[in-house]
Amino acid sequence: MRKKKIPMRKCVACNENKPKKELIRVVRNTEGVVQVDLTGRVNGRGAYICPDLDCLEQVKKSKRLSKTLEIEVPDEIFDQLYDIIKSREE
């Protein structure tokens, strides 16, 4: 039996390669709307972030998420990411 390949993605904050399912995806679609994609299937340009508050703070401070998605990321997205990370920690 063949072993199933696990897709790896890189966190934009810490630059670590991790399995795709462990990371949170943020997407910018063709209309320029930024949203959090928990399914990993929404069309558009995506960026991945670790479910870690340190990575979230680093991305927010350096605006690396905005640079990767090539659009200004609203504060509501960071609030949503914070809530998701907090719920995963519990």
N, CA, C and O atoms as a MOPAC input file, in Angstrom:
PM7 MOZYME 1SCF
protein

 N      0.83500 1    -1.18500 1     0.00000 1
 C      0.00000 1     0.00000 1     0.00000 1
 C      0.88400 1     1.25400 1     0.00000 1
 O      1.86400 1     1.33900 1     0.73900 1
 N      0.51100 1     2.23100 1    -0.85300 1
 C      1.27700 1     3.47000 1    -0.95400 1
 C      0.99400 1     4.39800 1     0.21200 1
 O     -0.12600 1     4.46200 1     0.71800 1
 N      2.01100 1     5.10300 1     0.62200 1
 C      1.85800 1     6.08900 1     1.67900 1
 C      1.32700 1     7.38500 1     1.08200 1
 O      1.82500 1     7.83600 1     0.05000 1
 N      0.33300 1     7.98700 1     1.70600 1
 C     -0.26900 1     9.20300 1     1.18800 1
 C      0.66000 1    10.39600 1     1.41700 1
 O      1.20600 1    10.56800 1     2.50700 1
 N      0.83200 1    11.21800 1     0.37500 1
 C      1.69100 1    12.39200 1     0.45700 1
 C      0.99900 1    13.48400 1     1.26500 1
 O     -0.18000 1    13.76600 1     1.05000 1
 N      1.72300 1    14.09200 1     2.18400 1
 C      1.18700 1    15.16900 1     3.01600 1
 C      1.67800 1    16.49800 1     2.44800 1
 O      2.88500 1    16.73700 1     2.40800 1
 N      0.75500 1    17.37900 1     2.00100 1
 C      1.19400 1    18.66800 1     1.45800 1
 C      1.78400 1    19.54800 1     2.55800 1
 O      1.23200 1    19.65500 1     3.65300 1
 N      2.91100 1    20.17000 1     2.24300 1
 C      3.59800 1    21.04000 1     3.19400 1
 C      3.45500 1    22.49100 1     2.73200 1
 O      3.49700 1    22.77400 1     1.53500 1
 N      3.28600 1    23.40200 1     3.68600 1
 C      3.19600 1    24.82900 1     3.39300 1
 C      4.08700 1    25.58100 1     4.36700 1
 O      4.41900 1    25.07300 1     5.43800 1
 N      4.47300 1    26.80200 1     3.98600 1
 C      5.37600 1    27.60500 1     4.80000 1
 C      4.61100 1    28.73100 1     5.48700 1
 O      3.83700 1    29.45000 1     4.85600 1
 N      4.83900 1    28.87000 1     6.77800 1
 C      4.24600 1    29.95900 1     7.55600 1
 C      4.91700 1    31.27200 1     7.14200 1
 O      6.14100 1    31.33200 1     7.03200 1
 N      4.11700 1    32.33000 1     6.90900 1
 C      4.68600 1    33.60700 1     6.48700 1
 C      5.41100 1    34.31500 1     7.62700 1
 O      6.19800 1    35.22800 1     7.37800 1
 N      5.16500 1    33.91900 1     8.85700 1
 C      5.80300 1    34.57200 1    10.00400 1
 C      7.14800 1    33.94200 1    10.34500 1
 O      8.16800 1    34.63000 1    10.38500 1
 N      7.14700 1    32.63200 1    10.59100 1
 C      8.37100 1    31.96800 1    11.07000 1
 C      9.12000 1    31.22300 1     9.97300 1
 O     10.20800 1    30.70300 1    10.22000 1
 N      8.56300 1    31.15900 1     8.77000 1
 C      9.17500 1    30.48000 1     7.61900 1
 C      9.44200 1    29.00400 1     7.85200 1
 O     10.36600 1    28.44600 1     7.26100 1
 N      8.65200 1    28.36000 1     8.70100 1
 C      8.78700 1    26.91800 1     8.92200 1
 C      7.81600 1    26.17000 1     8.02400 1
 O      6.66100 1    26.57000 1     7.87700 1
 N      8.29000 1    25.07800 1     7.42000 1
 C      7.42300 1    24.20700 1     6.64600 1
 C      6.67700 1    23.28900 1     7.60100 1
 O      7.28000 1    22.62900 1     8.44700 1
 N      5.35100 1    23.25500 1     7.45400 1
 C      4.51400 1    22.41000 1     8.29800 1
 C      3.42800 1    21.79700 1     7.42900 1
 O      3.14400 1    22.30900 1     6.34600 1
 N      2.81300 1    20.70600 1     7.88700 1
 C      1.68900 1    20.14400 1     7.12100 1
 C      0.56700 1    21.16900 1     6.96500 1
 O      0.26900 1    21.93000 1     7.88600 1
 N     -0.04300 1    21.17500 1     5.79100 1
 C     -1.07400 1    22.15100 1     5.44000 1
 C     -2.21300 1    22.17400 1     6.45000 1
 O     -2.74300 1    23.24300 1     6.75100 1
 N     -2.59700 1    21.02700 1     6.97700 1
 C     -3.73300 1    20.94500 1     7.90600 1
 C     -3.44900 1    21.61700 1     9.24700 1
 O     -4.38200 1    21.99200 1     9.95900 1
 N     -2.17300 1    21.77400 1     9.59900 1
 C     -1.82000 1    22.40600 1    10.87600 1
 C     -1.85400 1    23.92600 1    10.80100 1
 O     -1.89400 1    24.58700 1    11.83900 1
 N     -1.83800 1    24.49100 1     9.60700 1
 C     -1.75300 1    25.93500 1     9.43100 1
 C     -3.12700 1    26.54700 1     9.13500 1
 O     -4.06200 1    25.84700 1     8.74500 1
 N     -3.22700 1    27.85300 1     9.32700 1
 C     -4.44000 1    28.60600 1     9.02200 1
 C     -4.18800 1    29.37900 1     7.73300 1
 O     -3.14800 1    30.01900 1     7.58400 1
 N     -5.14400 1    29.31900 1     6.79700 1
 C     -4.98300 1    29.96800 1     5.50000 1
 C     -5.79100 1    31.25300 1     5.45700 1
 O     -6.95000 1    31.29200 1     5.87000 1
 N     -5.15500 1    32.30800 1     4.94800 1
 C     -5.82300 1    33.58400 1     4.70800 1
 C     -5.79200 1    33.80000 1     3.20000 1
 O     -4.74800 1    33.63200 1     2.57000 1
 N     -6.93600 1    34.17200 1     2.61500 1
 C     -7.07900 1    34.23200 1     1.16400 1
 C     -7.51600 1    35.61200 1     0.69500 1
 O     -8.33700 1    36.27200 1     1.33200 1
 N     -6.94700 1    36.04000 1    -0.44200 1
 C     -7.43900 1    37.22000 1    -1.14900 1
 C     -8.02200 1    36.72300 1    -2.46000 1
 O     -7.30200 1    36.15200 1    -3.27900 1
 N     -9.32200 1    36.93200 1    -2.67400 1
 C     -9.94900 1    36.44500 1    -3.90700 1
 C     -9.81200 1    37.47200 1    -5.02400 1
 O     -9.18800 1    38.51700 1    -4.83600 1
 N    -10.39000 1    37.17900 1    -6.18200 1
 C    -10.22700 1    38.04500 1    -7.35500 1
 C    -10.89200 1    39.40800 1    -7.18200 1
 O    -10.49900 1    40.36600 1    -7.84800 1
 N    -11.88600 1    39.51800 1    -6.30800 1
 C    -12.52700 1    40.81000 1    -6.04900 1
 C    -11.74500 1    41.65500 1    -5.05000 1
 O    -12.10100 1    42.80700 1    -4.80500 1
 N    -10.69500 1    41.10500 1    -4.47600 1
 C     -9.88700 1    41.83600 1    -3.50400 1
 C    -10.38300 1    41.70800 1    -2.08200 1
 O     -9.99900 1    42.49900 1    -1.22000 1
 N    -11.23100 1    40.72500 1    -1.81800 1
 C    -11.76100 1    40.49900 1    -0.47100 1
 C    -10.84200 1    39.52600 1     0.25400 1
 O    -10.51800 1    38.45900 1    -0.26600 1
 N    -10.42300 1    39.90300 1     1.46100 1
 C     -9.56300 1    39.04800 1     2.27400 1
 C    -10.43000 1    38.31600 1     3.28300 1
 O    -11.28500 1    38.92100 1     3.93000 1
 N    -10.20800 1    37.00300 1     3.41700 1
 C    -10.97700 1    36.21000 1     4.36900 1
 C    -10.12800 1    35.06000 1     4.90100 1
 O     -9.13900 1    34.66000 1     4.28700 1
 N    -10.53500 1    34.54100 1     6.05400 1
 C     -9.87200 1    33.37800 1     6.64000 1
 C    -10.51500 1    32.13900 1     6.04100 1
 O    -11.73900 1    32.01600 1     6.00800 1
 N     -9.67600 1    31.21600 1     5.56600 1
 C    -10.16700 1    30.00000 1     4.91500 1
 C     -9.76500 1    28.79800 1     5.75800 1
 O     -8.61500 1    28.36200 1     5.72300 1
 N    -10.71700 1    28.26600 1     6.51400 1
 C    -10.42800 1    27.10100 1     7.35500 1
 C    -10.52600 1    25.78600 1     6.57900 1
 O    -10.02200 1    24.76000 1     7.03500 1
 N    -11.17200 1    25.81400 1     5.41100 1
 C    -11.31500 1    24.58800 1     4.61700 1
 C    -10.11300 1    24.35000 1     3.72100 1
 O     -9.81200 1    23.20300 1     3.38900 1
 N     -9.41600 1    25.41100 1     3.32100 1
 C     -8.27400 1    25.27500 1     2.42700 1
 C     -8.67400 1    25.13000 1     0.97700 1
 O     -7.85600 1    24.71700 1     0.15500 1
 N     -9.91700 1    25.46000 1     0.63500 1
 C    -10.41500 1    25.25500 1    -0.72300 1
 C    -10.92200 1    26.51800 1    -1.42400 1
 O    -11.32900 1    26.45200 1    -2.58400 1
 N    -10.90300 1    27.65600 1    -0.74600 1
 C    -11.40000 1    28.88700 1    -1.35100 1
 C    -10.42800 1    29.33500 1    -2.44200 1
 O     -9.21100 1    29.29100 1    -2.25900 1
 N    -10.98300 1    29.76900 1    -3.58600 1
 C    -10.14700 1    30.24100 1    -4.68700 1
 C     -9.50500 1    31.56600 1    -4.33100 1
 O    -10.10600 1    32.40100 1    -3.65600 1
 N     -8.27100 1    31.74900 1    -4.79500 1
 C     -7.57200 1    33.00800 1    -4.59200 1
 C     -6.16300 1    32.79300 1    -4.11000 1
 O     -5.71300 1    31.66500 1    -3.90900 1
 N     -5.47300 1    33.90800 1    -3.92900 1
 C     -4.09100 1    33.87200 1    -3.45600 1
 C     -4.09500 1    33.62900 1    -1.95300 1
 O     -4.75400 1    34.35200 1    -1.20600 1
 N     -3.37100 1    32.62800 1    -1.51300 1
 C     -3.38200 1    32.26600 1    -0.10400 1
 C     -2.05200 1    32.47300 1     0.58300 1
 O     -0.99500 1    32.45700 1    -0.04800 1
 N     -2.12300 1    32.66700 1     1.88200 1
 C     -0.95300 1    32.75300 1     2.74200 1
 C     -1.27200 1    31.95200 1     3.99700 1
 O     -2.41200 1    31.93100 1     4.46200 1
 N     -0.26600 1    31.30200 1     4.53100 1
 C     -0.46500 1    30.41900 1     5.68100 1
 C      0.23000 1    30.98600 1     6.90300 1
 O      1.28300 1    31.61500 1     6.80800 1
 N     -0.39300 1    30.74600 1     8.07100 1
 C      0.17700 1    31.19600 1     9.33900 1
 C     -0.01200 1    30.09300 1    10.37600 1
 O     -1.03700 1    29.41200 1    10.39500 1
 N      0.98800 1    29.92800 1    11.23500 1
 C      0.92100 1    28.94200 1    12.31000 1
 C     -0.17600 1    29.34300 1    13.30400 1
 O     -0.43200 1    30.53200 1    13.49200 1
 N     -0.81600 1    28.37200 1    13.93200 1
 C     -1.80000 1    28.70600 1    14.97500 1
 C     -1.07800 1    29.03600 1    16.28300 1
 O     -1.22900 1    28.33600 1    17.28400 1
 N     -0.29700 1    30.11000 1    16.25500 1
 C      0.53900 1    30.50600 1    17.37300 1
 C      0.44600 1    32.02400 1    17.52300 1
 O      0.56000 1    32.75300 1    16.53800 1
 N      0.24000 1    32.49800 1    18.74500 1
 C      0.08600 1    33.94100 1    18.96800 1
 C      1.35600 1    34.70600 1    18.64200 1
 O      1.27700 1    35.85700 1    18.21100 1
 N      2.53200 1    34.10200 1    18.83500 1
 C      3.78200 1    34.77700 1    18.49700 1
 C      3.86800 1    35.03900 1    16.99200 1
 O      4.27000 1    36.12200 1    16.56400 1
 N      3.48900 1    34.04000 1    16.19700 1
 C      3.49200 1    34.21300 1    14.74300 1
 C      2.49000 1    35.27700 1    14.32300 1
 O      2.77300 1    36.07800 1    13.43200 1
 N      1.32200 1    35.29200 1    14.95500 1
 C      0.30200 1    36.28400 1    14.62500 1
 C      0.80000 1    37.69700 1    14.92800 1
 O      0.62500 1    38.60500 1    14.11600 1
 N      1.41200 1    37.88100 1    16.08200 1
 C      1.94200 1    39.20300 1    16.44400 1
 C      3.05200 1    39.63200 1    15.48900 1
 O      3.13000 1    40.80000 1    15.10800 1
 N      3.90700 1    38.69300 1    15.10500 1
 C      5.00600 1    38.99900 1    14.19100 1
 C      4.47500 1    39.41600 1    12.81400 1
 O      4.98700 1    40.35600 1    12.20600 1
 N      3.45800 1    38.72000 1    12.33300 1
 C      2.86700 1    39.04000 1    11.02900 1
 C      2.16500 1    40.38900 1    11.07000 1
 O      2.24200 1    41.16400 1    10.11600 1
 N      1.48900 1    40.66600 1    12.16300 1
 C      0.76400 1    41.93300 1    12.28800 1
 C      1.72800 1    43.11100 1    12.35200 1
 O      1.49500 1    44.14900 1    11.73300 1
 N      2.82200 1    42.93900 1    13.11100 1
 C      3.77800 1    44.01900 1    13.27400 1
 C      4.57000 1    44.28700 1    11.99100 1
 O      4.79900 1    45.44200 1    11.63400 1
 N      4.98600 1    43.22500 1    11.30000 1
 C      5.81900 1    43.39200 1    10.11300 1
 C      5.01300 1    43.60500 1     8.83000 1
 O      5.58700 1    43.90800 1     7.78400 1
 N      3.68500 1    43.44800 1     8.90200 1
 C      2.78300 1    43.56200 1     7.75100 1
 C      3.15800 1    42.58500 1     6.63600 1
 O      2.93500 1    42.85600 1     5.45600 1
 N      3.72600 1    41.45200 1     7.02700 1
 C      4.13800 1    40.45400 1     6.04900 1
 C      2.94400 1    39.79700 1     5.35400 1
 O      3.04000 1    39.39900 1     4.19300 1
 N      1.83100 1    39.68500 1     6.06000 1
 C      0.62700 1    39.11200 1     5.45800 1
 C      0.10000 1    40.02000 1     4.34800 1
 O     -0.33600 1    39.53700 1     3.30300 1
 N      0.14000 1    41.31900 1     4.57200 1
 C     -0.28900 1    42.27300 1     3.54800 1
 C      0.62100 1    42.21800 1     2.33000 1
 O      0.14900 1    42.30600 1     1.19700 1
 N      1.90900 1    42.07500 1     2.55500 1
 C      2.86400 1    41.99300 1     1.43900 1
 C      2.66200 1    40.71200 1     0.64200 1
 O      2.73500 1    40.72800 1    -0.58700 1
 N      2.41100 1    39.60700 1     1.32700 1
 C      2.22500 1    38.32800 1     0.64800 1
 C      0.94600 1    38.31600 1    -0.17400 1
 O      0.93600 1    37.81800 1    -1.30000 1
 N     -0.13400 1    38.86100 1     0.37900 1
 C     -1.42000 1    38.87400 1    -0.32000 1
 C     -1.55100 1    40.05200 1    -1.28400 1
 O     -2.51600 1    40.12500 1    -2.04400 1
 N     -0.59400 1    40.96600 1    -1.25700 1
 C     -0.56200 1    42.12900 1    -2.13400 1
 C     -1.78400 1    43.02800 1    -1.97600 1
 O     -2.25300 1    43.62800 1    -2.94300 1
 N     -2.29400 1    43.11500 1    -0.74700 1
 C     -3.41800 1    43.99200 1    -0.42800 1
 C     -3.37400 1    44.26200 1     1.08100 1
 O     -2.85300 1    43.45000 1     1.84600 1
 N     -3.92100 1    45.40200 1     1.49900 1
 C     -3.95400 1    45.72600 1     2.92800 1
 C     -4.94700 1    44.81000 1     3.63900 1
 O     -6.11500 1    44.72600 1     3.26100 1
 N     -4.46400 1    44.12800 1     4.67200 1
 C     -5.31600 1    43.20600 1     5.43100 1
 C     -6.00100 1    43.98000 1     6.55000 1
 O     -5.32800 1    44.61100 1     7.36500 1
 N     -7.35300 1    43.94100 1     6.60300 1
 C     -8.07300 1    44.68600 1     7.64900 1
 C     -7.86100 1    44.08500 1     9.04300 1
 O     -7.52600 1    42.90900 1     9.18500 1
 N     -8.06200 1    44.90900 1    10.05100 1
 C     -7.88900 1    44.47200 1    11.44500 1
 C     -8.87900 1    43.37700 1    11.83200 1
 O     -8.59400 1    42.57500 1    12.72200 1
 N    -10.04300 1    43.33300 1    11.17100 1
 C    -11.03000 1    42.29500 1    11.48600 1
 C    -10.46700 1    40.89900 1    11.22000 1
 O    -10.80300 1    39.94700 1    11.92500 1
 N     -9.62100 1    40.77800 1    10.21400 1
 C     -9.00700 1    39.48700 1     9.88800 1
 C     -8.06900 1    39.07200 1    11.01000 1
 O     -8.04500 1    37.90300 1    11.39600 1
 N     -7.29600 1    40.01600 1    11.54000 1
 C     -6.39900 1    39.70000 1    12.65000 1
 C     -7.18900 1    39.32700 1    13.90300 1
 O     -6.77800 1    38.44200 1    14.65400 1
 N     -8.32500 1    39.99800 1    14.13200 1
 C     -9.18900 1    39.64900 1    15.25900 1
 C     -9.75200 1    38.24300 1    15.09800 1
 O     -9.81900 1    37.47600 1    16.05900 1
 N    -10.15400 1    37.91600 1    13.87700 1
 C    -10.68700 1    36.58600 1    13.58200 1
 C     -9.60300 1    35.52600 1    13.77300 1
 O     -9.86700 1    34.46100 1    14.33200 1
 N     -8.39100 1    35.81100 1    13.31200 1
 C     -7.27100 1    34.87400 1    13.49200 1
 C     -6.97100 1    34.67600 1    14.97900 1
 O     -6.70400 1    33.55900 1    15.42100 1
 N     -7.01600 1    35.76100 1    15.74100 1
 C     -6.77600 1    35.67900 1    17.18400 1
 C     -7.79800 1    34.75700 1    17.85300 1
 O     -7.44000 1    33.92100 1    18.68200 1
 N     -9.07200 1    34.91700 1    17.48500 1
 C    -10.12500 1    34.07000 1    18.05500 1
 C     -9.92500 1    32.60100 1    17.68500 1
 O    -10.12200 1    31.71700 1    18.51900 1
 N     -9.53400 1    32.34100 1    16.43800 1
 C     -9.30700 1    30.96600 1    15.98200 1
 C     -8.14900 1    30.32900 1    16.73800 1
 O     -8.23600 1    29.17600 1    17.15900 1
 N     -7.07300 1    31.07800 1    16.90900 1
 C     -5.89000 1    30.55600 1    17.61300 1
 C     -6.22400 1    30.29900 1    19.08100 1
 O     -5.82200 1    29.27700 1    19.63800 1
 N     -6.95600 1    31.21900 1    19.70900 1
 C     -7.34900 1    31.03100 1    21.10100 1
 C     -8.22300 1    29.79400 1    21.27200 1
 O     -8.06100 1    29.04900 1    22.23800 1
 N     -9.14600 1    29.57200 1    20.34300 1
 C    -10.03000 1    28.40600 1    20.45200 1
 C     -9.27100 1    27.09900 1    20.21900 1
 O     -9.62900 1    26.07200 1    20.79500 1
 N     -8.22800 1    27.12200 1    19.38200 1
 C     -7.42300 1    25.91800 1    19.14900 1
 C     -6.54200 1    25.58300 1    20.33700 1
 O     -6.22700 1    24.41500 1    20.56600 1
 N     -6.14200 1    26.59200 1    21.09300 1
 C     -5.28800 1    26.36300 1    22.26100 1
 C     -6.05400 1    25.70600 1    23.40800 1
 O     -5.46200 1    25.01100 1    24.23300 1
 N     -7.35000 1    25.92200 1    23.46200 1
 C     -8.14600 1    25.37700 1    24.57500 1
 C     -8.47000 1    23.93100 1    24.39200 1
 O     -9.13100 1    23.33400 1    25.24200 1

